[in-house]
Amino acid sequence: MPSKPPRCPLCGKPREPEFKPFCSRGCRDRDLLNWFGEGYAVPAAQAPDGTADNDRFDES
């Protein structure tokens, strides 16, 4: 069974080596803009006041 060629993670078109893992400059730039615009986020556990546990200097 032949394997399918890798696809662009954004639009599903075949990948281009120049823009790997994307198919075009447009998809590559759109992905970067999602990171800059906080369209993507890494989940983090935060206290209800919005601070992270290691941000608290008043607690020992």
N, C-alpha and C positions, 0 to 999 in steps of 0.2 A: 504494500500500500504506500503510494508516494506521500511524502509529508507536504503540508501546505506551506507556501512561502510566508515568512513573517509579515504581519500587518501593522499598520500605523495604529498606535493605541488610541488616537483621538477620532479618526474618521474611518478606519478599517481598510484603506487603500493599501496596495503593496508598498513596502518600505523602499526608500532610495538610500543607497550607501552613503551619499553625501550628507544626508540629514538624519542618519540612523539615531534613534529608532523610529523616526517619523518619516512621512512620505514627501514632505515639502517644507520649505522655509516657513510657510504660513502656519502649518501645524506646530512646528517647532517653536515659533514665536508665540502662538496662542497658548501653548503649555507654559512657557516662561511667564507670560502675563498673568496666568492663573496663580502662579507662585507669588509674584509680586503683589497682586491684588488680593491676596489671602483667599483665593478660591479653593486652594488646597490648604489643609492644616494637619498638623500632627497632634493627635489627642493628648492632652495632659490633664492630670488630676490637679485641681486647684481648690484651695479653701474657699468658703463662701464669700470672703472679702476680696477675692481675686488674686491673692498672693500665693506663691508656691511655698511649700514647706521649708525649703532651704533659703527663702527670702526673710524668714523671721529671725531677727537677731535678738529680740527681747526674751526669747524662750531658750532655756539651756537644757 
